[in-house]
Amino acid sequence: MTARHDPPRRMSATNGEPIRQPHPFEVRCRSCGRPIVWFRTKNGKRMPVDAESCRPSDAEHALDLSRHRSHFATCRDADGWRRPSDTNARALERVRQRRNR
């Protein structure tokens, strides 16, 4: 059995820096437009990760928080995508009901 290795990195002709290979499941953030990859946490929830912290060979189930950077930490619009906690959602519903009386 042979070990699987990432393909060799190509170098940019202009500045000699490596050209980043895109992840096969890379998409753009709908808020900031930066490339992200969706991973599943141990609890089965989906989490956006900055594509720059991913390798093309990373599998969806291989989230490594020591290497992968959550896109919630870097996106300028992250707060707009966070779900309200259950407690906050119930309190908000009570306020709405009071206003409609």
C-alpha positions as CSV (number, residue, x, y, z in Angstrom):
1,M,0.0,0.0,0.0
2,T,1.4,3.4,-0.9
3,A,0.8,6.6,1.0
4,R,-1.2,9.3,-0.7
5,H,0.7,12.6,-1.2
6,D,-0.4,16.0,-2.4
7,P,0.7,16.8,-5.9
8,P,3.8,19.0,-6.2
9,R,3.1,22.7,-6.0
10,R,3.6,24.7,-9.1
11,M,5.5,28.0,-8.7
12,S,4.4,31.3,-10.0
13,A,6.5,32.7,-12.8
14,T,6.3,36.3,-11.5
15,N,7.2,36.1,-7.8
16,G,8.3,32.5,-7.3
17,E,5.5,31.8,-4.7
18,P,3.6,28.5,-4.9
19,I,0.3,28.6,-6.8
20,R,-2.5,27.4,-4.5
21,Q,-4.3,24.4,-5.9
22,P,-8.1,24.8,-5.4
23,H,-10.0,22.3,-3.3
24,P,-12.4,20.2,-5.4
25,F,-15.4,21.5,-3.3
26,E,-14.3,25.1,-3.1
27,V,-17.1,27.7,-3.4
28,R,-17.3,31.5,-2.8
29,C,-18.7,33.0,0.4
30,R,-22.0,34.7,-0.4
31,S,-21.1,37.7,1.7
32,C,-17.4,38.5,1.2
33,G,-16.7,36.4,-2.0
34,R,-13.6,34.7,-0.5
35,P,-13.1,31.0,-1.4
36,I,-14.4,28.6,1.3
37,V,-14.8,24.8,1.7
38,W,-17.6,23.3,3.8
39,F,-16.7,20.7,6.4
40,R,-18.7,18.7,8.9
41,T,-17.9,19.0,12.6
42,K,-17.9,15.9,14.9
43,N,-21.5,16.9,15.8
44,G,-22.5,16.7,12.1
45,K,-23.0,20.5,11.6
46,R,-21.6,22.2,8.5
47,M,-18.8,24.7,9.1
48,P,-17.2,27.0,6.5
49,V,-13.5,26.9,6.4
50,D,-11.1,29.3,4.6
51,A,-9.9,27.5,1.4
52,E,-6.4,28.8,1.9
53,S,-6.1,26.5,5.0
54,C,-7.2,23.4,3.0
55,R,-5.3,21.0,0.8
56,P,-6.9,19.6,-2.4
57,S,-6.8,16.1,-0.8
58,D,-8.7,17.1,2.4
59,A,-11.9,15.0,2.7
60,E,-15.1,16.6,4.0
61,H,-15.0,14.4,7.2
62,A,-11.3,15.3,8.0
63,L,-11.8,18.6,9.7
64,D,-8.5,19.5,11.6
65,L,-9.0,22.6,13.7
66,S,-5.3,22.8,14.3
67,R,-4.8,23.5,10.6
68,H,-8.2,24.6,9.1
69,R,-9.3,28.1,9.9
70,S,-13.0,28.8,10.4
71,H,-14.4,31.3,8.0
72,F,-16.5,32.7,10.8
73,A,-13.2,34.1,12.2
74,T,-12.2,35.9,9.0
75,C,-15.5,36.9,7.2
76,R,-16.5,40.5,7.7
77,D,-20.2,39.5,7.6
78,A,-20.0,36.5,9.9
79,D,-22.4,37.9,12.5
80,G,-25.1,38.2,9.9
81,W,-25.0,34.4,9.3
82,R,-25.0,33.3,12.9
83,R,-28.2,31.6,14.1
84,P,-29.8,33.0,17.2
85,S,-29.6,30.8,20.2
86,D,-32.9,29.0,21.1
87,T,-33.3,31.2,24.2
88,N,-32.9,34.4,22.2
89,A,-35.3,33.1,19.5
90,R,-38.0,32.4,22.1
91,A,-37.5,35.9,23.7
92,L,-37.7,37.5,20.2
93,E,-40.9,35.7,19.5
94,R,-42.5,36.9,22.8
95,V,-41.5,40.5,21.9
96,R,-43.1,40.2,18.5
97,Q,-46.3,38.7,20.0
98,R,-46.5,41.7,22.4
99,R,-46.2,44.2,19.6
100,N,-49.0,42.5,17.6
101,R,-51.5,42.8,20.4
